[in-house]
């Protein structure tokens, strides 16, 4: 699994440590289908992603549905080290929105929450 060399090539990047585990997660920016330049949002609140080179635009929901979050982790439950991928869709996990993946070692769900969000239940709070 290729790690990003710069945060500029990512739509999403985080490095988290909690309990006995830690997570490194990222989602690469998608290439423009016309000119192969990396697409970006012109403004943080913009409803579209646009190519800065040719001007091609794509709705935010459609664009983000095609992205994948790559995760390199050490499980906080069983200390298993692994890599996995999950869709770029935040699901409700322990009462908060998170990118959720399943540990390959113990089979428990692990969530990558927004920075200050604390899960309501569980050992990771």
Residue frames as qw, qx, qy, qz and C-alpha x, y, z in Angstrom:
[[0.000, 0.891, 0.454, 0.000, 0.00, 0.00, 0.00],
 [0.443, 0.398, 0.000, 0.803, 1.49, 3.32, -1.09],
 [0.289, -0.692, -0.401, 0.526, 1.70, 6.07, 1.52],
 [0.280, 0.929, 0.163, 0.181, 1.34, 9.71, 0.48],
 [0.633, 0.110, -0.141, 0.753, 4.55, 11.72, 0.18],
 [0.014, 0.101, -0.133, 0.986, 2.69, 14.96, 0.89],
 [0.212, 0.453, 0.699, -0.511, -0.63, 15.89, 2.47],
 [0.291, 0.462, -0.187, -0.817, -1.33, 17.92, -0.70],
 [0.324, 0.119, -0.808, -0.476, -2.06, 14.71, -2.61],
 [0.130, -0.285, -0.924, 0.220, -4.75, 13.71, -0.07],
 [0.360, -0.573, -0.359, -0.644, -8.40, 14.63, 0.41],
 [0.721, -0.636, 0.024, -0.274, -8.16, 13.19, 3.92],
 [0.608, 0.321, -0.603, 0.404, -5.16, 12.41, 6.14],
 [0.559, -0.708, 0.169, -0.397, -4.93, 11.58, 9.85],
 [0.531, 0.230, -0.735, 0.352, -2.55, 9.99, 12.32],
 [0.609, -0.580, 0.047, -0.540, -4.14, 8.90, 15.60],
 [0.362, 0.165, -0.849, 0.348, -3.01, 7.09, 18.74],
 [0.628, -0.405, 0.100, -0.657, -5.41, 5.67, 21.33],
 [0.923, -0.289, 0.190, -0.171, -5.15, 2.97, 23.95],
 [0.679, -0.333, 0.567, 0.327, -2.70, 0.32, 22.75],
 [0.639, 0.428, 0.537, 0.347, -3.28, 1.10, 19.08],
 [0.014, -0.590, 0.146, 0.794, -2.64, 3.70, 16.46],
 [0.604, 0.592, 0.529, 0.066, -4.01, 4.51, 13.01],
 [0.100, -0.408, 0.371, 0.828, -2.61, 6.16, 9.91],
 [0.469, 0.556, 0.686, -0.006, -5.41, 6.83, 7.42],
 [0.009, 0.460, -0.271, -0.845, -5.52, 8.71, 4.13],
 [0.611, 0.582, 0.536, -0.028, -7.61, 9.12, 0.98],
 [0.396, -0.117, 0.410, 0.813, -5.81, 10.17, -2.19],
 [0.358, 0.569, 0.035, -0.739, -7.19, 12.96, -4.34],
 [0.723, 0.382, 0.572, 0.062, -8.79, 11.67, -7.53],
 [0.286, -0.174, 0.481, 0.811, -7.41, 12.43, -10.99],
 [0.464, 0.498, 0.019, -0.733, -9.41, 14.48, -13.47],
 [0.760, 0.241, 0.601, 0.046, -10.88, 12.08, -16.08],
 [0.551, 0.830, 0.087, -0.001, -10.04, 14.55, -18.87],
 [0.358, 0.826, -0.366, 0.237, -6.49, 15.79, -18.19],
 [0.847, -0.096, -0.441, 0.281, -5.26, 13.52, -15.30],
 [0.101, 0.479, -0.389, 0.781, -4.51, 16.48, -12.98],
 [0.243, -0.290, -0.816, 0.438, -5.42, 16.02, -9.29],
 [0.219, -0.666, -0.429, -0.570, -8.87, 17.48, -8.59],
 [0.251, -0.152, -0.583, 0.758, -9.67, 19.67, -5.58],
 [0.062, -0.818, -0.569, 0.058, -12.42, 21.73, -4.02],
 [0.291, 0.609, 0.027, 0.737, -12.05, 25.42, -4.86],
 [0.273, -0.530, 0.332, -0.731, -13.44, 26.34, -1.41],
 [0.051, -0.099, 0.919, -0.379, -13.99, 24.27, 1.73],
 [0.453, 0.325, 0.582, -0.592, -17.79, 24.72, 1.50],
 [0.367, 0.356, -0.505, -0.696, -17.99, 24.20, -2.25],
 [0.827, 0.102, 0.396, -0.386, -20.57, 21.63, -3.45],
 [0.870, 0.489, -0.067, 0.000, -18.27, 20.48, -6.29],
 [0.652, -0.425, 0.400, 0.483, -14.74, 19.25, -6.89],
 [0.524, 0.840, -0.020, -0.140, -13.01, 20.99, -9.80],
 [0.824, 0.104, 0.135, 0.541, -9.94, 20.42, -11.90],
 [0.192, -0.813, 0.031, 0.549, -7.66, 23.47, -11.57],
 [0.336, -0.239, 0.615, 0.672, -6.18, 22.75, -15.01],
 [0.012, 0.209, 0.734, 0.646, -9.13, 22.19, -17.39],
 [0.358, -0.092, 0.122, -0.921, -12.11, 23.31, -15.27],
 [0.548, -0.196, -0.762, -0.285, -13.92, 19.93, -15.23],
 [0.334, -0.318, 0.505, -0.730, -16.25, 19.72, -12.23],
 [0.498, -0.175, -0.842, -0.110, -17.96, 16.86, -10.41],
 [0.563, -0.649, -0.091, -0.504, -20.59, 16.99, -7.62],
 [0.182, -0.580, 0.675, -0.418, -19.20, 16.45, -4.11],
 [0.802, -0.134, 0.457, -0.362, -21.36, 13.39, -3.29],
 [0.906, 0.417, -0.055, -0.056, -20.54, 11.63, -6.57],
 [0.395, 0.699, -0.526, 0.280, -16.83, 12.40, -6.23],
 [0.302, -0.515, 0.672, -0.439, -16.53, 11.30, -2.58],
 [0.911, -0.001, 0.254, -0.324, -18.49, 8.08, -3.25],
 [0.860, 0.453, -0.218, 0.091, -15.67, 6.96, -5.55],
 [0.097, 0.726, -0.578, 0.359, -12.86, 7.62, -3.01],
 [0.881, -0.197, -0.421, 0.090, -11.23, 4.98, -0.79],
 [0.347, -0.829, 0.367, -0.242, -9.67, 5.46, 2.66],
 [0.751, 0.255, -0.559, 0.241, -6.42, 3.51, 3.07],
 [0.587, -0.729, 0.187, -0.299, -5.68, 2.51, 6.67],
 [0.608, 0.267, -0.657, 0.357, -2.47, 1.25, 8.29],
 [0.565, -0.631, 0.074, -0.526, -3.21, 0.32, 11.89],
 [0.253, 0.121, -0.882, 0.378, -2.33, -1.43, 15.12],
 [0.520, -0.520, -0.561, -0.379, -5.55, -2.76, 16.67],
 [0.209, -0.539, 0.431, -0.693, -6.26, -1.33, 20.15],
 [0.863, -0.262, 0.104, -0.419, -7.99, -4.58, 21.16],
 [0.985, -0.054, 0.132, 0.100, -5.58, -7.33, 20.01],
 [0.296, -0.746, 0.416, 0.428, -2.43, -5.36, 18.93],
 [0.728, 0.304, 0.526, 0.316, -2.63, -6.86, 15.42],
 [0.035, -0.591, 0.275, 0.758, -0.79, -4.76, 12.82],
 [0.512, 0.373, 0.730, 0.257, -2.35, -4.57, 9.39],
 [0.071, 0.230, -0.285, -0.928, -3.47, -2.60, 6.38],
 [0.289, 0.505, 0.813, -0.015, -6.95, -2.29, 4.93],
 [0.041, -0.114, -0.314, -0.942, -9.18, -0.12, 2.78],
 [0.120, 0.552, 0.747, -0.351, -12.67, 1.19, 3.45],
 [0.219, 0.687, 0.475, 0.505, -15.06, 3.36, 1.42],
 [0.160, 0.095, -0.185, 0.965, -14.88, 7.13, 1.97],
 [0.467, -0.544, -0.426, -0.552, -18.24, 7.08, 3.80],
 [0.065, -0.270, 0.652, -0.705, -18.65, 8.06, 7.44],
 [0.583, -0.367, -0.676, -0.261, -20.91, 5.62, 9.27],
 [0.505, -0.672, 0.200, -0.503, -22.29, 5.87, 12.80],
 [0.723, 0.070, -0.624, 0.287, -19.95, 3.97, 15.14],
 [0.457, -0.351, -0.586, 0.570, -20.50, 4.11, 18.91],
 [0.053, -0.839, -0.441, 0.315, -22.66, 7.22, 18.49],
 [0.043, -0.766, 0.225, 0.601, -20.30, 9.28, 16.30],
 [0.754, 0.645, -0.049, -0.116, -19.60, 9.49, 12.57],
 [0.422, -0.612, 0.624, 0.241, -16.46, 7.57, 11.60],
 [0.618, 0.439, -0.598, -0.260, -14.72, 5.67, 8.83],
 [0.778, -0.328, 0.459, -0.276, -15.22, 2.11, 10.08],
 [0.580, 0.425, -0.682, -0.134, -13.06, -0.93, 9.29],
 [0.933, -0.320, 0.008, -0.165, -12.79, -4.44, 10.72],
 [0.256, -0.685, 0.682, 0.023, -9.57, -5.66, 12.36],
 [0.726, 0.322, -0.568, -0.215, -8.17, -8.64, 10.45],
 [0.210, 0.288, -0.852, 0.384, -6.86, -10.14, 13.71],
 [0.121, 0.147, 0.809, -0.556, -9.82, -10.10, 16.11],
 [0.008, -0.472, -0.780, -0.411, -12.72, -9.11, 13.83],
 [0.117, -0.704, -0.482, 0.508, -13.77, -6.11, 15.96],
 [0.308, 0.820, 0.292, 0.385, -14.88, -2.87, 14.34],
 [0.456, -0.393, -0.092, 0.793, -12.52, 0.08, 14.71],
 [0.248, 0.886, 0.376, 0.111, -13.55, 3.63, 13.83],
 [0.432, 0.039, 0.026, 0.901, -11.55, 6.62, 12.63],
 [0.044, -0.836, -0.518, 0.176, -13.57, 9.49, 14.12],
 [0.217, 0.852, 0.001, 0.476, -13.28, 13.21, 13.57],
 [0.399, 0.432, -0.516, 0.622, -10.52, 14.69, 15.68],
 [0.155, -0.269, 0.541, -0.781, -12.40, 15.73, 18.84],
 [0.768, -0.183, -0.243, -0.563, -15.29, 13.24, 18.66],
 [0.168, -0.306, 0.877, -0.330, -15.41, 10.74, 21.54],
 [0.479, -0.176, -0.793, -0.332, -17.33, 7.49, 21.13],
 [0.598, -0.508, 0.051, -0.618, -20.18, 7.12, 23.65],
 [0.909, -0.327, 0.220, -0.133, -19.25, 3.56, 24.61],
 [0.882, 0.358, -0.196, 0.237, -16.27, 1.28, 24.39],
 [0.761, -0.442, -0.035, 0.473, -12.74, 1.17, 25.69],
 [0.547, 0.294, 0.176, 0.764, -11.45, 3.85, 23.33],
 [0.108, -0.911, -0.313, -0.244, -13.27, 6.81, 24.91]]
